[in-house]
Amino acid sequence: MNIKFLVVTLLAFSQVSWAQGLKGLTEADVVKLALERNEVNAITKNQIEQAENRYKKSRSYLFPTLTANASIQKFYILPEKRLPGGIRIDGAEFTLTQPLYTFGRLSSGVRMAEIDKEMTLNSAKATVGEIQKAAKALFYSAAFNKYLLEIAQDSLKNANNNKKALEERVQFGRINQNDNIKMQADVAGREPLLYEAKKGYQAALEDLSYFLDTEVSSIQDIDPKVLDVNPKDFSEVSATSLVDVRNAAKQVELAAAQETVAKRDYLPTVSAFASYMPKHTNLGASIPGVLMVDTAVIGIRMDMEIPVGGAKTYEKREKVLAKTNADLNLRRVTRELTKKQKSLIQQYEHLKEKRKSLRKAISLADRSYKVALASFKNGNVSQLQLNDSEMLLTSNKISYAQNLLSMKMIELDLERLQIQGN
């Protein structure tokens, strides 16, 4: 092992751009703040309201429709001498129409709007889950960067302890000039390591300020211990209850309803109607062929539209294919998420076991370094052996931090994946 390896490793992981943390805030507080300030969350709330209005709109078509119109007309009888100046007729018409039977088109439209609302609610759950996932990921990654910073600080401290031990040996003339230079180079090599860790931590805080739409100056210290908590227990959840699968299933229902409407679009619409048509003339006269009295009409009407170009046939075929695609997509989503869930749980269990091994490795490496330091003071081990024992300790700490972050990222993936849908 050498310093170059540690510098490269720490540099790679210190550049993780996720970050989160404000002074005095818990993980839950940060998530709450992210939801309050995220525009996507506000858009999602508006989309839920839009879906509710679409549902209400679809139900409104079940009720009567009132139409009204008014007209001012002037009639002339030619030659004009038979009715000099013509006659003005003021008329109006009020019609109330109530659908009686649409062969399921209206009820299907209501069902489609209801499914659309349910899908919007599911999408909102998924969106909130994504925001929470991002906020927590930023929080954990900032803690990871702080963890690396503390590792770099400890490594520099150990290097200075090694240098101090070397200086004690100098008094007894147990070292040569080459050993002294190598020790100074070792200490100097830790300083860039510390610099890179500080830079990575600062970059993480800047990412946090951007995500929360706040100033970097408001970001305070983050405790890396939030990473090192007891692992969670995850069990496999039925794929049919997952929000993404439920949304795919709702898409199948929506496509089926659209297919039903398209197939029934050939059929007529039966409606009841009532009309009242008042008329008024300033002369009180009558005109041959023109009804000059108020009238009322009630009846039943059947409307049917048949495009001769085959538009409805093509639309029906389109909806049939859309239903087929929705079925295929549901199968794909179910299969992929089932596999992903199993894979994530397996990875998490593996990392839990690895965490135990790394904790033991750090404990043994720490004891080894302390023994090597004491032996170096007595001249029983070489400087190279001392450096190797310290590098092993630092390397194990880095691996442990990396393992903790990987566990947290998988936790977030599983929490997002296992959101329950409507």
C-alpha positions in Angstrom: 0.0 0.0 0.0 1.1 3.6 -0.6 -0.1 7.1 -0.2 -0.8 7.4 -4.0 -3.4 4.6 -3.6 -5.1 6.4 -0.7 -5.1 9.8 -2.4 -6.8 8.3 -5.5 -9.3 6.4 -3.5 -10.3 9.3 -1.2 -10.4 11.7 -4.2 -12.7 9.4 -6.1 -15.2 9.1 -3.2 -14.9 12.7 -2.0 -16.2 13.9 -5.3 -19.7 12.3 -4.7 -21.9 15.2 -5.4 -24.9 14.3 -3.2 -25.1 16.3 0.0 -27.6 17.3 2.7 -27.7 18.7 6.2 -28.6 21.8 8.0 -27.7 22.6 11.6 -30.2 21.2 14.1 -32.2 19.3 11.4 -32.9 15.6 11.4 -33.2 13.6 8.3 -37.0 13.9 8.5 -36.7 17.7 8.8 -34.5 17.9 5.7 -37.0 15.7 3.7 -39.8 18.0 4.8 -37.9 21.1 3.8 -37.1 19.5 0.4 -40.8 18.7 -0.2 -41.8 22.3 0.7 -39.3 23.9 -1.6 -39.4 21.5 -4.5 -41.4 22.8 -7.5 -42.1 19.3 -8.7 -44.0 18.5 -5.5 -46.2 21.6 -6.0 -46.8 20.6 -9.6 -47.9 17.2 -8.4 -50.4 18.7 -6.1 -51.9 20.7 -8.9 -52.0 17.6 -11.1 -54.1 15.8 -8.4 -56.5 18.7 -8.4 -56.7 18.6 -12.2 -57.5 14.9 -12.2 -60.2 15.5 -9.6 -61.7 18.2 -11.9 -61.6 15.9 -14.9 -63.5 13.3 -12.9 -66.2 15.8 -11.9 -66.4 17.0 -15.5 -67.0 13.4 -16.8 -69.8 12.9 -14.2 -71.4 16.2 -15.2 -72.2 14.8 -18.7 -74.7 12.4 -17.0 -76.9 15.4 -16.2 -79.1 17.5 -18.5 -77.7 20.2 -20.7 -79.4 23.5 -21.2 -78.9 25.4 -24.5 -80.3 28.8 -25.3 -80.3 31.1 -28.2 -82.0 34.3 -29.2 -82.6 36.0 -32.6 -83.9 39.3 -34.1 -85.2 38.9 -37.6 -86.9 41.2 -40.1 -89.2 39.7 -42.7 -90.1 41.4 -46.0 -92.8 40.2 -48.5 -91.9 41.1 -52.1 -93.0 43.3 -53.6 -92.5 45.4 -50.5 -95.8 47.3 -51.0 -97.6 44.3 -49.5 -95.7 44.8 -46.2 -94.1 48.2 -46.2 -91.0 48.4 -44.0 -91.1 44.7 -43.3 -91.9 43.1 -39.9 -89.5 42.5 -37.0 -89.7 39.2 -35.2 -87.9 38.6 -31.9 -87.5 35.0 -31.1 -85.6 32.6 -28.7 -85.2 29.0 -28.0 -84.5 27.1 -24.8 -83.7 23.4 -25.0 -83.1 20.9 -22.2 -81.4 17.6 -23.3 -81.0 14.6 -21.1 -79.0 11.5 -22.3 -81.0 8.4 -21.7 -78.9 5.7 -23.2 -75.4 5.9 -24.7 -74.6 2.1 -24.8 -72.1 2.6 -22.0 -70.1 5.5 -23.5 -70.8 7.9 -20.7 -70.3 5.4 -17.9 -67.0 4.3 -19.5 -66.0 8.0 -19.7 -66.6 8.3 -15.9 -64.6 5.2 -15.3 -61.8 6.5 -17.4 -61.7 9.7 -15.4 -61.7 7.7 -12.2 -58.8 5.6 -13.4 -57.0 8.7 -14.5 -57.4 10.2 -11.0 -56.1 7.0 -9.3 -53.1 7.0 -11.7 -52.4 10.6 -10.8 -52.5 9.8 -7.1 -50.1 6.9 -7.7 -47.8 9.1 -9.7 -47.9 11.6 -6.9 -46.8 9.0 -4.4 -44.0 8.0 -6.7 -42.9 11.6 -7.2 -42.9 12.3 -3.4 -40.9 9.1 -3.0 -38.3 10.3 -5.6 -38.0 13.6 -3.8 -37.6 11.9 -0.4 -35.0 9.5 -1.9 -33.0 12.4 -3.4 -33.1 14.4 -0.2 -32.0 11.4 1.9 -29.3 10.5 -0.6 -27.9 14.0 -0.3 -28.0 13.8 3.4 -26.2 10.5 3.5 -23.7 11.5 0.9 -22.8 14.6 2.8 -22.2 12.5 5.9 -20.0 10.2 3.7 -17.9 13.1 2.6 -17.5 14.2 6.2 -16.6 10.7 7.1 -13.8 10.8 4.5 -12.6 14.1 5.9 -12.3 12.7 9.4 -10.4 9.7 8.0 -8.0 12.0 6.3 -7.6 14.0 9.5 -6.9 10.8 11.5 -4.4 9.7 8.8 -2.5 12.9 9.1 -2.6 12.7 12.9 -1.1 9.2 12.7 1.6 10.4 10.3 2.6 13.0 12.7 2.6 10.4 15.5 5.0 8.4 13.3 7.1 11.4 12.8 7.2 12.1 16.5 8.3 8.5 17.2 11.0 8.9 14.6 12.2 12.0 16.3 12.5 10.1 19.6 14.7 7.5 17.8 16.9 10.3 16.5 18.0 11.0 20.0 19.4 7.5 20.2 20.9 7.7 16.7 18.8 4.8 15.4 17.9 6.2 12.0 19.7 7.5 9.0 19.1 10.6 6.9 17.1 8.6 4.3 14.6 7.4 6.9 14.1 11.0 8.1 13.4 12.3 4.6 11.0 9.4 3.9 9.1 10.2 7.0 8.8 13.9 6.1 7.6 12.9 2.7 5.0 10.7 4.2 3.6 13.5 6.4 3.7 15.9 3.4 1.8 13.3 1.3 -1.1 13.3 3.7 -1.8 17.0 3.4 -3.1 16.8 -0.2 -5.3 13.9 1.0 -6.8 16.2 3.6 -7.1 19.1 1.1 -9.1 16.9 -1.4 -11.3 15.6 1.4 -12.1 19.2 2.5 -12.8 20.2 -1.1 -15.2 17.2 -1.6 -17.0 18.1 1.6 -17.4 21.7 0.5 -18.7 20.6 -2.9 -21.3 18.4 -1.2 -22.5 21.4 0.9 -22.8 23.5 -2.2 -24.9 20.8 -3.8 -27.1 20.8 -0.7 -27.7 24.5 -0.9 -28.7 24.2 -4.6 -31.1 21.4 -3.8 -32.8 23.2 -0.9 -32.6 26.6 -2.6 -30.7 28.1 0.2 -27.3 29.8 0.8 -24.2 27.8 1.5 -23.6 29.9 4.5 -26.7 28.4 6.1 -25.3 24.9 5.8 -23.6 23.7 9.0 -21.7 20.7 10.2 -23.0 17.2 9.5 -22.5 14.2 11.8 -21.1 11.2 9.8 -22.5 8.9 12.5 -25.9 9.0 10.8 -24.4 6.4 8.4 -23.2 4.0 11.1 -26.6 2.9 12.5 -28.1 -0.5 12.9 -29.0 -2.0 9.5 -32.7 -2.4 8.6 -34.6 -5.6 7.9 -36.2 -5.8 4.5 -38.5 -8.5 3.2 -39.9 -9.0 -0.2 -43.2 -7.2 -1.0 -45.7 -8.6 -3.5 -45.0 -7.0 -6.8 -48.8 -6.4 -7.4 -48.9 -3.9 -4.6 -45.9 -1.8 -5.7 -46.9 1.7 -6.9 -45.2 1.4 -10.2 -46.9 -2.0 -10.9 -50.2 -0.6 -9.8 -49.9 2.3 -12.2 -49.1 -0.1 -15.0 -52.1 -2.1 -14.0 -54.3 1.1 -14.0 -52.9 1.8 -17.5 -54.3 -1.5 -18.6 -57.7 -0.6 -17.1 -57.6 2.7 -18.8 -56.7 1.2 -22.2 -59.5 -1.3 -21.8 -62.1 1.4 -21.1 -60.9 3.4 -24.1 -61.2 0.3 -26.3 -64.8 -0.2 -25.0 -65.7 3.3 -25.9 -64.1 3.0 -29.4 -66.1 -0.2 -30.1 -69.4 1.3 -29.0 -68.8 4.6 -30.8 -70.7 3.1 -33.8 -73.9 3.0 -31.7 -76.4 5.8 -31.4 -77.1 8.1 -28.5 -80.7 8.3 -27.2 -81.7 11.5 -25.5 -84.9 13.2 -24.2 -85.4 16.8 -24.9 -87.7 19.7 -24.2 -87.8 23.0 -26.0 -89.6 26.3 -25.6 -89.5 28.8 -28.4 -91.2 32.2 -27.7 -91.7 34.7 -30.5 -92.8 38.4 -30.5 -93.6 40.9 -33.3 -94.2 44.6 -32.9 -97.2 44.5 -35.3 -99.1 41.6 -34.0 -99.5 40.5 -37.6 -99.0 37.2 -39.2 -96.9 36.2 -42.2 -98.0 33.2 -44.4 -95.7 30.3 -43.7 -94.2 31.7 -40.5 -95.4 30.5 -37.1 -95.9 33.6 -34.9 -96.9 32.1 -31.6 -95.0 30.6 -28.7 -94.3 26.9 -29.0 -93.1 24.1 -26.8 -91.8 20.7 -27.9 -90.9 17.5 -26.0 -89.6 14.3 -27.5 -86.9 11.7 -27.8 -84.1 11.9 -30.2 -81.5 9.4 -31.5 -78.2 10.7 -32.8 -75.8 8.6 -34.8 -72.5 9.5 -36.5 -71.0 7.2 -39.2 -67.9 8.7 -40.9 -67.8 7.1 -44.4 -64.0 7.4 -44.5 -63.6 4.8 -41.8 -62.2 7.1 -39.0 -64.0 5.1 -36.3 -62.6 1.8 -37.6 -59.1 3.1 -37.4 -59.6 4.6 -33.9 -60.9 1.2 -32.7 -57.9 -0.5 -34.1 -55.6 2.0 -32.4 -57.3 1.4 -29.0 -57.0 -2.3 -29.4 -53.3 -2.0 -30.0 -53.0 0.4 -27.1 -54.6 -2.2 -24.8 -52.2 -4.9 -26.1 -49.2 -2.6 -25.4 -50.5 -1.8 -21.9 -50.8 -5.6 -21.1 -47.2 -6.1 -22.4 -45.9 -3.2 -20.4 -47.6 -4.5 -17.2 -45.8 -7.9 -17.7 -42.5 -6.1 -18.3 -42.8 -3.8 -15.2 -43.9 -6.6 -12.9 -41.0 -8.9 -14.1 -38.3 -6.2 -13.9 -39.4 -4.8 -10.4 -39.7 -8.3 -9.0 -36.2 -9.1 -10.1 -34.9 -5.7 -9.0 -36.4 -6.1 -5.5 -34.8 -9.5 -5.0 -31.4 -8.3 -6.3 -31.5 -5.2 -4.0 -32.4 -7.3 -0.9 -29.6 -9.8 -1.7 -27.1 -7.0 -2.2 -28.2 -5.4 1.1 -27.8 -8.6 3.0 -24.3 -9.1 1.5 -23.3 -5.5 2.6 -24.6 -6.2 6.1 -22.2 -9.2 6.4 -19.4 -7.2 4.9 -20.0 -4.4 7.4 -19.4 -6.9 10.2 -16.2 -8.1 8.6 -14.9 -4.5 8.0 -15.6 -3.5 11.6 -13.5 -6.4 12.8 -10.8 -5.6 10.2 -10.7 -2.0 11.5 -10.4 -3.1 15.1 -7.5 -5.5 14.2 -5.8 -2.9 12.0 -6.0 -0.4 14.8 -4.4 -2.8 17.2 -1.8 -3.7 14.7 -0.9 -0.1 14.1 -0.6 0.7 17.8 1.7 -2.3 18.3 3.8 -1.3 15.3 4.1 2.2 16.6 5.3 1.0 20.0 7.7 -1.4 18.3 9.0 1.3 16.0 9.9 3.4 19.0 11.9 0.5 20.3 13.5 -0.1 16.9 11.9 -3.5 16.5 10.1 -2.7 13.2 11.1 -0.7 10.2 9.5 2.5 9.0 8.1 0.7 6.0 6.3 -1.8 8.3 4.9 1.1 10.4 3.6 2.9 7.3 2.1 -0.3 6.0 0.2 -0.9 9.2 -1.1 2.7 9.2 -2.1 2.5 5.5 -4.0 -0.7 6.2 -6.0 1.0 9.0 -6.8 4.0 6.8 -7.7 1.8 3.8 -10.1 -0.3 6.0 -11.8 2.8 7.3 -12.3 4.0 3.7 -13.8 0.6 2.7 -16.1 0.7 5.8 -17.3 4.2 4.9 -17.9 3.2 1.3 -19.8 0.1 2.5 -22.0 2.2 4.8 -22.9 4.6 1.9 -23.7 1.7 -0.4 -26.0 0.2 2.3 -27.8 3.6 2.6 -28.2 3.9 -1.1 -29.8 0.5 -1.4 -32.0 1.3 1.6 -33.3 4.3 -0.4 -33.8 2.2 -3.5 -35.8 -0.3 -1.6 -37.9 2.2 0.2 -38.8 3.9 -3.1 -39.4 0.6 -4.8 -41.7 -0.7 -2.0 -44.1 2.3 -2.0 -47.6 0.9 -2.0 -49.9 2.0 -4.8 -53.7 2.5 -4.9 
